[in-house]
Amino acid sequence: MNHFSKEAAHTLDPQAAQVLAAMANMPSLDTMTPADARATSALAFPTMQGPKPDVAEVRDLTAKGPAGAIRLRLYRPLDSTAAAALPGLVFFHGGGWVIGDLEIYDNLCRLLANASGHAVVSVDYRLAPEHKYPAAADDAFAATRWIAAHAAELGIDATRIAVAGDSAGGNLAAVVSLMARDAGGPHISHQLLLYPVVDMSSESDSYRANGQDYFLTEALMRWFGNHYLASQAERSQWRASPLLASSLANLPSATVLVCGFDPLRDEGLAYAEALKRAGVATSVLRIENQIHGFLMMDAAIPAAQSAIDECAAALRLAQA
């Protein structure tokens, strides 16, 4: 298993340190109600993001889900034509299954579309605690199936559909890949997992090293998990902790991004190693000097753009 060693200590990115200093003067999300946490996030994240990049098309859609309509948002990259069948990327936002929505992730999806040349479809799955586990996973899988079934009318190449997500969204991308394998479809060609949650036990060395003071804290992860899951036993189920799936064989190729100052670092590395042992082609992008969530802070942390470009390059390679 790959580890970040204490001997090879890394220095926190100065812009990330500035973001953390500003956050230190704000109440933590885990001290709020879910509704207040959503409202706070909706106000805070856009202040750390740059101007919305132009794209060729933005279209709101609706997919049929297990409990009703699922909102989607399609982004076609700048300079693409309406007639082109582009590789597709189904994107699941982060937020601990409790916060996050299409609006907060609008910038990141635009950046990913332009950088990768993919048609990105962002999924607005149901949130906890109003909708407990596995509602988010069920919506994510239903949305992926709908997108694959309607690929032609969306201008997407059905043979080149990848899934992606950050944090809890990375969890959903990993889970959807497992669900699609077990169900015999839809075909998923790659999984892009951005500092994913893959082990709800929260017992890694990186939790102990980075569980305080780096935005995503151990207390906040516990708050997210308690809202999402109905019992302690659910933490060991593979749709909550895909690292614990009985087999990771025959899954799509994967790119896993991890950050050095992130409590989720070690589980991301462990998942990448487990995928490799199962024979899945997997690459790891290590951003040693960054914090969890930095991709959503492209104006406050300019290094986000270069990381997005790396992710885009991995997608293009996988989908070639």
C-alpha positions as a Markdown table, in Angstrom:
| # | Residue | x | y | z |
|---|---|---|---|---|
| 1 | Met | 0.0 | 0.0 | 0.0 |
| 2 | Asn | 1.2 | 3.5 | -0.8 |
| 3 | His | 1.6 | 5.9 | 2.1 |
| 4 | Phe | 2.7 | 9.4 | 2.6 |
| 5 | Ser | 5.6 | 9.0 | 5.1 |
| 6 | Lys | 6.2 | 11.4 | 7.9 |
| 7 | Glu | 9.9 | 11.4 | 6.9 |
| 8 | Ala | 8.9 | 12.9 | 3.5 |
| 9 | Ala | 6.9 | 15.7 | 5.0 |
| 10 | His | 5.2 | 18.1 | 2.6 |
| 11 | Thr | 4.4 | 21.7 | 3.0 |
| 12 | Leu | 0.8 | 23.0 | 2.8 |
| 13 | Asp | 0.1 | 25.1 | -0.3 |
| 14 | Pro | 0.2 | 28.8 | 0.8 |
| 15 | Gln | -3.2 | 29.6 | -0.8 |
| 16 | Ala | -4.7 | 26.6 | 0.9 |
| 17 | Ala | -3.3 | 27.8 | 4.2 |
| 18 | Gln | -5.0 | 31.2 | 3.5 |
| 19 | Val | -8.3 | 29.5 | 2.9 |
| 20 | Leu | -8.0 | 27.5 | 6.1 |
| 21 | Ala | -7.2 | 30.7 | 8.0 |
| 22 | Ala | -10.3 | 32.3 | 6.7 |
| 23 | Met | -12.4 | 29.3 | 7.6 |
| 24 | Ala | -11.1 | 29.3 | 11.1 |
| 25 | Asn | -13.3 | 32.4 | 11.8 |
| 26 | Met | -16.4 | 30.6 | 10.6 |
| 27 | Pro | -18.6 | 28.1 | 12.4 |
| 28 | Ser | -18.0 | 24.5 | 11.3 |
| 29 | Leu | -20.7 | 22.8 | 9.2 |
| 30 | Asp | -21.0 | 20.0 | 11.8 |
| 31 | Thr | -22.4 | 22.5 | 14.3 |
| 32 | Met | -25.3 | 23.4 | 12.0 |
| 33 | Thr | -28.5 | 21.8 | 10.9 |
| 34 | Pro | -28.4 | 20.2 | 7.4 |
| 35 | Ala | -30.5 | 23.1 | 6.1 |
| 36 | Asp | -28.2 | 25.7 | 7.5 |
| 37 | Ala | -25.1 | 23.8 | 6.3 |
| 38 | Arg | -26.5 | 23.8 | 2.8 |
| 39 | Ala | -27.3 | 27.5 | 2.8 |
| 40 | Thr | -23.8 | 28.3 | 4.2 |
| 41 | Ser | -22.1 | 26.2 | 1.5 |
| 42 | Ala | -24.2 | 27.7 | -1.2 |
| 43 | Leu | -22.9 | 31.1 | -0.1 |
| 44 | Ala | -19.3 | 30.2 | 0.7 |
| 45 | Phe | -18.1 | 28.1 | -2.2 |
| 46 | Pro | -18.9 | 30.6 | -5.0 |
| 47 | Thr | -16.8 | 33.2 | -3.3 |
| 48 | Met | -13.8 | 30.9 | -3.8 |
| 49 | Gln | -14.5 | 30.2 | -7.5 |
| 50 | Gly | -13.6 | 32.1 | -10.6 |
| 51 | Pro | -15.9 | 33.5 | -13.2 |
| 52 | Lys | -18.1 | 30.9 | -14.9 |
| 53 | Pro | -16.2 | 29.6 | -18.0 |
| 54 | Asp | -18.1 | 29.7 | -21.3 |
| 55 | Val | -19.2 | 26.3 | -22.6 |
| 56 | Ala | -20.9 | 25.4 | -25.9 |
| 57 | Glu | -24.2 | 24.4 | -24.2 |
| 58 | Val | -25.7 | 24.1 | -20.8 |
| 59 | Arg | -29.0 | 22.1 | -20.6 |
| 60 | Asp | -31.1 | 21.1 | -17.7 |
| 61 | Leu | -32.6 | 17.6 | -17.9 |
| 62 | Thr | -34.7 | 15.2 | -15.9 |
| 63 | Ala | -34.1 | 11.5 | -15.5 |
| 64 | Lys | -36.6 | 9.0 | -14.1 |
| 65 | Gly | -35.4 | 7.8 | -10.7 |
| 66 | Pro | -36.6 | 5.2 | -8.1 |
| 67 | Ala | -38.4 | 7.9 | -6.1 |
| 68 | Gly | -39.3 | 10.4 | -8.8 |
| 69 | Ala | -37.5 | 12.8 | -11.1 |
| 70 | Ile | -33.7 | 13.3 | -10.8 |
| 71 | Arg | -32.4 | 16.7 | -12.0 |
| 72 | Leu | -29.4 | 16.6 | -14.3 |
| 73 | Arg | -27.4 | 19.3 | -16.0 |
| 74 | Leu | -25.6 | 18.7 | -19.3 |
| 75 | Tyr | -22.4 | 20.7 | -20.3 |
| 76 | Arg | -21.0 | 20.5 | -23.7 |
| 77 | Pro | -17.4 | 21.8 | -24.0 |
| 78 | Leu | -16.5 | 25.0 | -25.8 |
| 79 | Asp | -15.8 | 24.6 | -29.5 |
| 80 | Ser | -17.8 | 21.3 | -29.7 |
| 81 | Thr | -20.5 | 20.9 | -32.3 |
| 82 | Ala | -24.0 | 19.9 | -31.6 |
| 83 | Ala | -23.7 | 17.0 | -34.1 |
| 84 | Ala | -20.6 | 15.5 | -32.5 |
| 85 | Ala | -21.0 | 12.4 | -30.3 |
| 86 | Leu | -18.6 | 13.2 | -27.5 |
| 87 | Pro | -17.3 | 11.0 | -24.7 |
| 88 | Gly | -19.5 | 11.4 | -21.6 |
| 89 | Leu | -18.7 | 12.0 | -18.0 |
| 90 | Val | -21.5 | 11.4 | -15.4 |
| 91 | Phe | -20.5 | 13.6 | -12.4 |
| 92 | Phe | -21.7 | 13.2 | -8.8 |
| 93 | His | -21.1 | 16.1 | -6.5 |
| 94 | Gly | -19.6 | 15.9 | -3.0 |
| 95 | Gly | -20.9 | 17.2 | 0.3 |
| 96 | Gly | -21.1 | 14.1 | 2.5 |
| 97 | Trp | -24.4 | 13.1 | 0.9 |
| 98 | Val | -26.0 | 16.0 | 2.9 |
| 99 | Ile | -25.0 | 19.2 | 1.1 |
| 100 | Gly | -24.1 | 20.2 | -2.4 |
| 101 | Asp | -26.1 | 20.7 | -5.6 |
| 102 | Leu | -25.9 | 21.5 | -9.3 |
| 103 | Glu | -25.3 | 25.2 | -8.6 |
| 104 | Ile | -22.3 | 24.9 | -6.3 |
| 105 | Tyr | -20.7 | 22.5 | -8.7 |
| 106 | Asp | -21.5 | 24.5 | -11.9 |
| 107 | Asn | -18.0 | 25.9 | -12.2 |
| 108 | Leu | -16.2 | 22.6 | -11.7 |
| 109 | Cys | -18.3 | 20.9 | -14.3 |
| 110 | Arg | -17.7 | 23.6 | -16.8 |
| 111 | Leu | -14.0 | 23.4 | -16.2 |
| 112 | Leu | -14.0 | 19.6 | -16.5 |
| 113 | Ala | -16.0 | 19.8 | -19.7 |
| 114 | Asn | -13.7 | 22.3 | -21.4 |
| 115 | Ala | -10.5 | 20.7 | -20.2 |
| 116 | Ser | -11.4 | 17.1 | -21.1 |
| 117 | Gly | -13.6 | 17.6 | -24.2 |
| 118 | His | -16.3 | 15.5 | -22.6 |
| 119 | Ala | -20.0 | 16.1 | -22.3 |
| 120 | Val | -20.4 | 16.3 | -18.6 |
| 121 | Val | -23.7 | 15.5 | -16.9 |
| 122 | Ser | -24.1 | 16.6 | -13.3 |
| 123 | Val | -26.5 | 14.6 | -11.2 |
| 124 | Asp | -28.7 | 16.1 | -8.4 |
| 125 | Tyr | -29.3 | 13.0 | -6.3 |
| 126 | Arg | -31.4 | 12.9 | -3.2 |
| 127 | Leu | -29.7 | 14.1 | 0.0 |
| 128 | Ala | -29.7 | 12.9 | 3.6 |
| 129 | Pro | -31.0 | 13.0 | 6.3 |
| 130 | Glu | -34.3 | 13.4 | 4.4 |
| 131 | His | -33.3 | 10.5 | 2.2 |
| 132 | Lys | -31.1 | 8.0 | 4.0 |
| 133 | Tyr | -28.6 | 5.5 | 2.5 |
| 134 | Pro | -28.8 | 4.0 | -0.1 |
| 135 | Ala | -31.0 | 6.7 | -1.7 |
| 136 | Ala | -28.1 | 8.6 | -3.1 |
| 137 | Ala | -26.5 | 5.5 | -4.6 |
| 138 | Asp | -29.8 | 4.4 | -6.1 |
| 139 | Asp | -30.3 | 7.8 | -7.7 |
| 140 | Ala | -26.8 | 7.8 | -9.0 |
| 141 | Phe | -27.2 | 4.4 | -10.7 |
| 142 | Ala | -30.6 | 5.3 | -12.1 |
| 143 | Ala | -29.2 | 8.5 | -13.5 |
| 144 | Thr | -26.3 | 6.7 | -15.1 |
| 145 | Arg | -28.6 | 4.2 | -16.7 |
| 146 | Trp | -30.8 | 7.0 | -18.0 |
| 147 | Ile | -27.9 | 8.9 | -19.5 |
| 148 | Ala | -26.6 | 5.8 | -21.2 |
| 149 | Ala | -30.0 | 4.9 | -22.6 |
| 150 | His | -30.4 | 8.5 | -24.0 |
| 151 | Ala | -26.8 | 8.9 | -25.1 |
| 152 | Ala | -27.6 | 9.5 | -28.8 |
| 153 | Glu | -30.0 | 12.3 | -28.1 |
| 154 | Leu | -27.6 | 13.9 | -25.7 |
| 155 | Gly | -24.8 | 13.8 | -28.2 |
| 156 | Ile | -22.8 | 11.3 | -26.2 |
| 157 | Asp | -20.9 | 8.2 | -27.4 |
| 158 | Ala | -22.5 | 5.4 | -25.4 |
| 159 | Thr | -19.3 | 3.3 | -25.7 |
| 160 | Arg | -17.3 | 6.1 | -23.9 |
| 161 | Ile | -19.2 | 7.0 | -20.7 |
| 162 | Ala | -17.1 | 7.6 | -17.6 |
| 163 | Val | -18.3 | 8.3 | -14.0 |
| 164 | Ala | -16.7 | 10.8 | -11.7 |
| 165 | Gly | -17.2 | 12.5 | -8.4 |
| 166 | Asp | -15.5 | 14.2 | -5.5 |
| 167 | Ser | -15.6 | 13.0 | -1.9 |
| 168 | Ala | -19.1 | 11.6 | -1.3 |
| 169 | Gly | -19.5 | 11.9 | -5.1 |
| 170 | Gly | -16.4 | 9.8 | -5.5 |
| 171 | Asn | -18.0 | 7.2 | -3.3 |
| 172 | Leu | -21.0 | 7.2 | -5.6 |
| 173 | Ala | -18.9 | 6.9 | -8.7 |
| 174 | Ala | -17.2 | 3.9 | -7.2 |
| 175 | Val | -20.4 | 2.4 | -6.1 |
| 176 | Val | -22.1 | 3.0 | -9.5 |
| 177 | Ser | -19.2 | 1.2 | -11.2 |
| 178 | Leu | -19.8 | -1.8 | -8.9 |
| 179 | Met | -23.5 | -1.7 | -9.4 |
| 180 | Ala | -23.2 | -1.5 | -13.2 |
| 181 | Arg | -20.7 | -4.4 | -13.2 |
| 182 | Asp | -23.1 | -6.6 | -11.2 |
| 183 | Ala | -26.1 | -5.6 | -13.2 |
| 184 | Gly | -24.4 | -6.2 | -16.5 |
| 185 | Gly | -24.6 | -2.6 | -17.6 |
| 186 | Pro | -24.6 | 0.2 | -18.4 |
| 187 | His | -21.1 | 0.1 | -19.8 |
| 188 | Ile | -18.8 | 2.4 | -17.9 |
| 189 | Ser | -15.4 | 3.0 | -19.5 |
| 190 | His | -13.6 | 4.8 | -16.6 |
| 191 | Gln | -14.0 | 6.0 | -13.1 |
| 192 | Leu | -12.5 | 9.3 | -11.9 |
| 193 | Leu | -12.4 | 9.3 | -8.1 |
| 194 | Leu | -11.5 | 12.6 | -6.6 |
| 195 | Tyr | -10.5 | 12.3 | -2.9 |
| 196 | Pro | -13.3 | 9.6 | -2.5 |
| 197 | Val | -14.9 | 8.3 | 0.6 |
| 198 | Val | -14.5 | 4.5 | 0.2 |
| 199 | Asp | -14.2 | 3.3 | 3.8 |
| 200 | Met | -16.6 | 4.6 | 6.4 |
| 201 | Ser | -14.7 | 3.1 | 9.3 |
| 202 | Ser | -12.6 | 6.3 | 9.5 |
| 203 | Glu | -9.7 | 4.6 | 11.2 |
| 204 | Ser | -6.7 | 5.3 | 8.9 |
| 205 | Asp | -3.4 | 7.1 | 9.7 |
| 206 | Ser | -4.5 | 10.1 | 7.6 |
| 207 | Tyr | -7.6 | 10.5 | 9.8 |
| 208 | Arg | -5.3 | 10.7 | 12.8 |
| 209 | Ala | -2.8 | 13.1 | 11.1 |
| 210 | Asn | -5.3 | 15.3 | 9.2 |
| 211 | Gly | -8.6 | 14.9 | 11.1 |
| 212 | Gln | -8.4 | 18.5 | 12.6 |
| 213 | Asp | -7.7 | 21.9 | 11.0 |
| 214 | Tyr | -7.8 | 21.0 | 7.3 |
| 215 | Phe | -11.4 | 21.8 | 6.4 |
| 216 | Leu | -12.7 | 18.2 | 6.3 |
| 217 | Thr | -12.4 | 17.1 | 9.9 |
| 218 | Glu | -13.1 | 13.8 | 11.6 |
| 219 | Ala | -16.0 | 15.5 | 13.4 |
| 220 | Leu | -17.5 | 16.7 | 10.1 |
| 221 | Met | -17.2 | 13.2 | 8.5 |
| 222 | Arg | -18.9 | 11.7 | 11.6 |
| 223 | Trp | -21.7 | 14.3 | 11.2 |
| 224 | Phe | -22.1 | 13.4 | 7.5 |
| 225 | Gly | -22.1 | 9.7 | 8.2 |
| 226 | Asn | -24.6 | 10.0 | 11.0 |
| 227 | His | -27.0 | 11.8 | 8.7 |
| 228 | Tyr | -26.5 | 9.5 | 5.8 |
| 229 | Leu | -26.5 | 6.1 | 7.5 |
| 230 | Ala | -29.2 | 4.7 | 9.7 |
| 231 | Ser | -27.0 | 2.3 | 11.7 |
| 232 | Gln | -23.4 | 1.5 | 12.5 |
| 233 | Ala | -23.8 | -1.8 | 10.6 |
| 234 | Glu | -24.4 | 0.0 | 7.3 |
| 235 | Arg | -20.8 | 1.4 | 7.4 |
| 236 | Ser | -19.5 | -2.0 | 6.5 |
| 237 | Gln | -21.8 | -2.5 | 3.5 |
| 238 | Trp | -20.1 | -2.1 | 0.1 |
| 239 | Arg | -22.6 | 0.6 | -1.1 |
| 240 | Ala | -21.4 | 2.7 | 1.8 |
| 241 | Ser | -17.7 | 1.5 | 1.8 |
| 242 | Pro | -16.8 | 0.2 | -1.6 |
| 243 | Leu | -13.4 | -0.7 | -0.3 |
| 244 | Leu | -15.1 | -3.6 | 1.5 |
| 245 | Ala | -16.8 | -5.0 | -1.6 |
| 246 | Ser | -16.2 | -8.8 | -1.9 |
| 247 | Ser | -14.5 | -8.3 | -5.3 |
| 248 | Leu | -13.2 | -5.4 | -7.3 |
| 249 | Ala | -12.5 | -7.4 | -10.3 |
| 250 | Asn | -13.8 | -6.5 | -13.8 |
| 251 | Leu | -14.4 | -2.9 | -12.9 |
| 252 | Pro | -13.7 | 0.1 | -15.2 |
| 253 | Ser | -10.2 | 1.5 | -15.3 |
| 254 | Ala | -9.7 | 4.2 | -12.6 |
| 255 | Thr | -7.9 | 7.4 | -11.8 |
| 256 | Val | -7.8 | 8.2 | -8.1 |
| 257 | Leu | -6.8 | 11.7 | -6.9 |
| 258 | Val | -5.6 | 12.0 | -3.3 |
| 259 | Cys | -4.4 | 15.0 | -1.2 |
| 260 | Gly | -1.7 | 15.0 | 1.4 |
| 261 | Phe | -3.6 | 17.1 | 4.0 |
| 262 | Asp | -6.8 | 15.1 | 3.7 |
| 263 | Pro | -8.2 | 12.6 | 6.2 |
| 264 | Leu | -9.5 | 10.6 | 3.3 |
| 265 | Arg | -6.0 | 10.2 | 1.8 |
| 266 | Asp | -5.1 | 6.7 | 3.0 |
| 267 | Glu | -8.5 | 5.1 | 2.0 |
| 268 | Gly | -8.1 | 6.6 | -1.5 |
| 269 | Leu | -4.7 | 5.1 | -1.8 |
| 270 | Ala | -5.9 | 1.8 | -0.3 |
| 271 | Tyr | -8.7 | 1.7 | -2.9 |
| 272 | Ala | -6.3 | 2.3 | -5.7 |
| 273 | Glu | -4.1 | -0.5 | -4.5 |
| 274 | Ala | -7.1 | -2.9 | -4.1 |
| 275 | Leu | -8.2 | -2.1 | -7.6 |
| 276 | Lys | -4.7 | -2.9 | -8.9 |
| 277 | Arg | -4.6 | -6.2 | -7.1 |
| 278 | Ala | -7.9 | -7.0 | -8.6 |
| 279 | Gly | -6.4 | -6.5 | -12.1 |
| 280 | Val | -8.0 | -3.0 | -12.7 |
| 281 | Ala | -5.8 | -0.5 | -14.6 |
| 282 | Thr | -5.5 | 2.3 | -12.0 |
| 283 | Ser | -3.5 | 5.4 | -11.8 |
| 284 | Val | -3.0 | 7.7 | -8.8 |
| 285 | Leu | -2.7 | 11.5 | -8.9 |
| 286 | Arg | -1.0 | 12.6 | -5.7 |
| 287 | Ile | -1.4 | 16.3 | -4.7 |
| 288 | Glu | 0.7 | 16.2 | -1.6 |
| 289 | Asn | 0.4 | 19.9 | -0.6 |
| 290 | Gln | -3.4 | 20.2 | -0.9 |
| 291 | Ile | -6.5 | 19.9 | 1.3 |
| 292 | His | -9.8 | 18.1 | 0.7 |
| 293 | Gly | -12.1 | 20.0 | -1.6 |
| 294 | Phe | -9.5 | 22.3 | -3.2 |
| 295 | Leu | -10.8 | 21.5 | -6.7 |
| 296 | Met | -13.9 | 23.5 | -5.8 |
| 297 | Met | -11.8 | 26.6 | -4.9 |
| 298 | Asp | -10.2 | 27.4 | -8.2 |
| 299 | Ala | -10.0 | 31.2 | -7.6 |
| 300 | Ala | -8.8 | 30.9 | -4.0 |
| 301 | Ile | -6.4 | 28.0 | -4.7 |
| 302 | Pro | -5.1 | 28.4 | -8.3 |
| 303 | Ala | -3.4 | 25.0 | -8.2 |
| 304 | Ala | -6.9 | 23.6 | -8.7 |
| 305 | Gln | -6.7 | 24.4 | -12.4 |
| 306 | Ser | -3.6 | 22.4 | -13.0 |
| 307 | Ala | -5.1 | 19.4 | -11.0 |
| 308 | Ile | -8.2 | 19.6 | -13.1 |
| 309 | Asp | -6.1 | 19.6 | -16.2 |
| 310 | Glu | -4.3 | 16.4 | -15.0 |
| 311 | Cys | -7.7 | 14.8 | -14.4 |
| 312 | Ala | -8.8 | 15.8 | -17.8 |
| 313 | Ala | -5.7 | 14.3 | -19.4 |
| 314 | Ala | -6.3 | 11.0 | -17.6 |
| 315 | Leu | -9.9 | 11.0 | -18.9 |
| 316 | Arg | -8.8 | 11.7 | -22.4 |
| 317 | Leu | -6.3 | 8.9 | -22.3 |
| 318 | Ala | -8.8 | 6.5 | -20.8 |
| 319 | Gln | -11.5 | 7.4 | -23.3 |
| 320 | Ala | -9.3 | 7.5 | -26.4 |
